[in-house]
Protein backbone atom coordinates (compact mmCIF):
# COMPACT_ATOMS: atom_id res chain seq x y z
CA UNK A 1 0.00 0.00 0.00
CA UNK A 2 1.35 3.42 -0.99
CA UNK A 3 0.89 5.66 2.04
CA UNK A 4 2.37 8.67 0.25
CA UNK A 5 -0.94 9.35 -1.47
CA UNK A 6 -2.14 10.68 1.89
CA UNK A 7 0.39 13.52 1.70
CA UNK A 8 -0.66 16.26 -0.69
CA UNK A 9 0.01 19.92 -0.14
CA UNK A 10 -1.31 22.84 -2.14
CA UNK A 11 -1.01 26.58 -2.57
CA UNK A 12 -3.55 29.27 -3.24
CA UNK A 13 -3.72 30.35 -6.91
CA UNK A 14 -0.45 32.19 -7.52
CA UNK A 15 0.35 34.95 -10.01
CA UNK A 16 3.54 34.49 -12.04
CA UNK A 17 5.79 36.45 -9.67
CA UNK A 18 4.62 34.27 -6.76
CA UNK A 19 5.11 31.11 -8.85
CA UNK A 20 8.72 32.19 -9.25
CA UNK A 21 9.13 32.83 -5.51
CA UNK A 22 7.67 29.38 -4.85
CA UNK A 23 10.18 27.77 -7.23
CA UNK A 24 13.13 29.51 -5.60
CA UNK A 25 11.97 28.44 -2.14
CA UNK A 26 11.29 24.86 -3.25
CA UNK A 27 14.87 24.70 -4.55
CA UNK A 28 16.15 25.01 -0.97
CA UNK A 29 14.83 21.49 -0.28
CA UNK A 30 16.25 19.84 -3.41
CA UNK A 31 19.18 17.49 -2.84
CA UNK A 32 21.55 15.75 -5.21
CA UNK A 33 19.89 12.59 -6.50
CA UNK A 34 16.34 14.00 -6.26
CA UNK A 35 13.73 13.51 -8.95
CA UNK A 36 10.94 16.04 -9.38
CA UNK A 37 8.11 15.18 -11.76
CA UNK A 38 6.32 18.21 -13.20
CA UNK A 39 2.71 17.67 -14.24
CA UNK A 40 0.47 20.16 -15.99
CA UNK A 41 -1.07 21.04 -19.31
CA UNK A 42 0.78 22.99 -21.99
CA UNK A 43 1.33 26.56 -20.87
CA UNK A 44 0.78 26.04 -17.14
CA UNK A 45 4.29 27.20 -16.26
CA UNK A 46 6.36 24.04 -15.86
CA UNK A 47 9.43 25.50 -17.57
CA UNK A 48 8.95 28.80 -15.73
CA UNK A 49 8.98 26.89 -12.46
CA UNK A 50 12.23 25.16 -13.49
CA UNK A 51 13.75 28.55 -14.32
CA UNK A 52 12.89 29.77 -10.83
CA UNK A 53 14.18 26.61 -9.15
CA UNK A 54 17.42 27.09 -11.11
CA UNK A 55 17.74 30.58 -9.60
CA UNK A 56 17.28 29.09 -6.15
CA UNK A 57 19.96 26.48 -6.86
CA UNK A 58 22.50 29.07 -7.94
CA UNK A 59 22.41 28.41 -11.68
CA UNK A 60 24.14 31.44 -13.20
CA UNK A 61 22.36 33.85 -15.54
CA UNK A 62 24.62 32.85 -18.43
CA UNK A 63 22.95 29.39 -18.43
CA UNK A 64 19.53 30.31 -19.82
CA UNK A 65 17.00 27.71 -18.72
CA UNK A 66 14.70 26.85 -21.60
CA UNK A 67 12.35 24.05 -22.53
CA UNK A 68 14.25 20.98 -23.70
CA UNK A 69 11.35 19.80 -25.88
CA UNK A 70 13.51 19.14 -28.92
CA UNK A 71 16.79 18.28 -27.19
CA UNK A 72 14.99 16.11 -24.59
CA UNK A 73 17.39 17.24 -21.85
CA UNK A 74 19.39 20.29 -20.84
CA UNK A 75 22.04 20.22 -18.15
CA UNK A 76 22.70 23.25 -15.97
CA UNK A 77 25.61 23.46 -13.53
CA UNK A 78 24.82 25.10 -10.22
CA UNK A 79 26.95 26.08 -7.28
CA UNK A 80 26.39 22.82 -5.38
CA UNK A 81 24.80 20.53 -7.96
CA UNK A 82 23.67 20.17 -11.54
CA UNK A 83 20.11 20.10 -12.81
CA UNK A 84 19.10 17.64 -15.51
CA UNK A 85 15.98 19.24 -16.99
CA UNK A 86 14.11 16.74 -19.15
CA UNK A 87 11.06 17.13 -21.34
CA UNK A 88 9.54 13.80 -22.35
CA UNK A 89 6.69 15.28 -24.41
CA UNK A 90 7.96 13.84 -27.72
CA UNK A 91 8.54 10.35 -26.29
CA UNK A 92 5.93 7.62 -26.08
CA UNK A 93 6.86 5.44 -23.12
CA UNK A 94 9.54 4.05 -20.82
CA UNK A 95 11.22 2.23 -23.71
CA UNK A 96 11.71 5.53 -25.56
CA UNK A 97 13.03 7.19 -22.39
CA UNK A 98 15.50 4.35 -21.88
CA UNK A 99 16.57 4.32 -25.55
CA UNK A 100 17.30 8.06 -25.31
CA UNK A 101 19.67 7.34 -22.41
CA UNK A 102 17.76 9.59 -20.02
CA UNK A 103 17.43 7.01 -17.24
CA UNK A 104 21.21 7.13 -16.78
CA UNK A 105 20.85 10.62 -15.29
CA UNK A 106 18.93 9.21 -12.32
CA UNK A 107 22.29 7.88 -11.10
CA UNK A 108 24.23 11.11 -11.61
CA UNK A 109 25.03 13.68 -8.96
CA UNK A 110 22.44 16.33 -9.46
CA UNK A 111 18.67 16.66 -9.55
CA UNK A 112 16.42 15.44 -12.36
CA UNK A 113 13.47 17.71 -13.07
CA UNK A 114 11.15 16.09 -15.58
CA UNK A 115 8.31 17.59 -17.61
CA UNK A 116 5.69 15.17 -19.02
CA UNK A 117 6.72 12.38 -16.61
CA UNK A 118 3.80 10.14 -17.55
CA UNK A 119 6.09 8.85 -20.33
CA UNK A 120 8.32 7.27 -17.66
CA UNK A 121 5.79 4.53 -16.94
CA UNK A 122 7.49 1.63 -15.18
CA UNK A 123 10.79 3.56 -15.11
CA UNK A 124 9.46 6.09 -12.59
CA UNK A 125 11.73 6.00 -9.54
CA UNK A 126 10.26 5.18 -6.13
CA UNK A 127 11.61 8.40 -4.59
CA UNK A 128 10.18 11.43 -6.32
CA UNK A 129 8.18 14.57 -5.75
CA UNK A 130 5.13 15.14 -7.92
CA UNK A 131 4.68 18.84 -8.63
CA UNK A 132 1.39 19.59 -10.38
CA UNK A 133 0.55 22.99 -11.83
CA UNK A 134 -3.09 23.76 -12.59
CA UNK A 135 -4.46 26.89 -14.21
CA UNK A 136 -6.74 28.37 -11.54
CA UNK A 137 -7.52 31.58 -13.43
CA UNK A 138 -6.05 32.92 -16.66
CA UNK A 139 -3.02 34.47 -14.94
CA UNK A 140 -2.77 32.28 -11.81
CA UNK A 141 -1.52 28.78 -11.09
CA UNK A 142 -2.28 26.47 -8.20
CA UNK A 143 0.54 24.13 -7.18
CA UNK A 144 0.17 20.68 -5.61
CA UNK A 145 3.08 18.76 -4.06
CA UNK A 146 2.91 15.03 -3.44
CA UNK A 147 5.99 13.27 -2.01
CA UNK A 148 6.73 9.61 -2.79
CA UNK A 149 9.33 7.39 -1.18
CA UNK A 150 11.35 7.73 2.01
CA UNK A 151 13.65 10.47 0.73
CA UNK A 152 10.75 12.85 0.17
CA UNK A 153 8.64 11.64 3.10
CA UNK A 154 11.45 12.89 5.37
CA UNK A 155 10.88 16.38 3.98
CA UNK A 156 7.12 16.50 4.60
CA UNK A 157 7.45 19.14 7.36
CA UNK A 158 9.37 21.44 4.99
CA UNK A 159 6.92 20.87 2.11
CA UNK A 160 3.96 21.51 4.40
CA UNK A 161 5.57 24.74 5.66
CA UNK A 162 6.38 25.88 2.13
CA UNK A 163 2.83 25.41 0.87
CA UNK A 164 1.37 26.99 4.01
CA UNK A 165 3.44 30.10 3.30
CA UNK A 166 1.73 30.34 -0.10
CA UNK A 167 -1.75 29.83 1.37
CA UNK A 168 -1.55 32.96 3.49
CA UNK A 169 -0.69 35.58 0.87
Number of C-alpha atoms within 10 A of each C-alpha: 4 7 9 14 10 9 14 16 18 20 21 18 21 22 15 15 10 15 23 21 17 22 20 21 17 19 17 12 15 21 15 15 19 23 25 20 23 24 21 17 12 8 11 20 21 23 20 18 22 24 21 22 24 25 20 21 25 17 22 14 9 6 12 11 20 13 19 18 15 10 11 19 22 15 16 18 16 17 9 12 18 21 27 22 25 24 24 25 17 14 17 13 17 20 15 15 20 13 9 13 10 17 17 10 17 16 12 15 16 23 22 27 24 27 25 19 22 19 20 21 13 10 15 16 14 12 17 22 21 19 23 19 24 17 17 15 11 8 11 20 22 19 23 17 23 21 24 20 15 12 16 21 18 12 13 17 9 14 22 16 12 19 20 15 13 19 13 8 10
